[in-house]
Amino acid sequence: MGKKDKKQFAIIGLGRFGSSVALSLSKAGYDVLAIDSDEERVQKFSDEVTHVVRADTTDEASLKALGIRNFDTVVVAIGEDIQANVLTTLLLKEIGVPHIVAKARNELHGKMLEKIGADRVIYPERDMGMRVAHSLVSANVLDYIELSPNLSLVEVAAPQALLGRSLAEANLRARYGVNVVAIKRGEQIIVPPLPSEKINDKDIMIVVGTNDGVQKLEELE
């Protein structure tokens, strides 16, 4: 799959949003370090991602001990504790992490994160059900999160051209450089879908892939 596979991601905070991003990246074959201060959450994810550790990310020594600056992208997904979220982001910036994506609870929190050096601020609660600017150009894309300058996690309505074909036949990984990590079918969520899984009308595919590949997939009718 080439160079992009060597990208390493660290996800800090394993709440609903953080765990969803960590699992999606892991299922797409990326190297993921998941970090949380809660032992129970850490245990829960011990078999799900590449590495999972319990750590206090508001402590600079703990972050350095994890080798955090070696990761291409670090996602700060701490939700409940705004102070821990901000302090973790600040420390990551000072340590020299190349790309920091931070989750904000509201506009004020988001402005604070931008000021202290987050490369991208996302608002999962605010953006739920809304299209991010990128996705306005495509009626197919329902939600879009840029994980790094060239990698995105996208919810996309199954294009007509793929209906009735299995994931193996569609071969999206080879054609577009994207991996289908889950399929939403009504109330059902298929995680991970088998290569033999057929793409149905009204399916919503959750894919991780390069921005170029995602754009090509969006353009499918």
Secondary structure, DSSP 8 states (H G I E B T S, - for coil): --GGGG-EEEEE--SHHHHHHHHHHHHTT-EEEEEES-HHHHHHTTTTSSEEEE--TTSHHHHHHTTGGG-SEEEE---S-HHHHHHHHHHHHHHT-SEEEEE-SSHHHHHHHHHTT-SEEE-HHHHTTS--GGGGG-SSEEEEEEEETTEEEEEEE--GGGTT-BHHHH-HHHHHSEEEEEEEETTEEESS--TT-B--TT-EEEEEEEHHHHHHHHH--
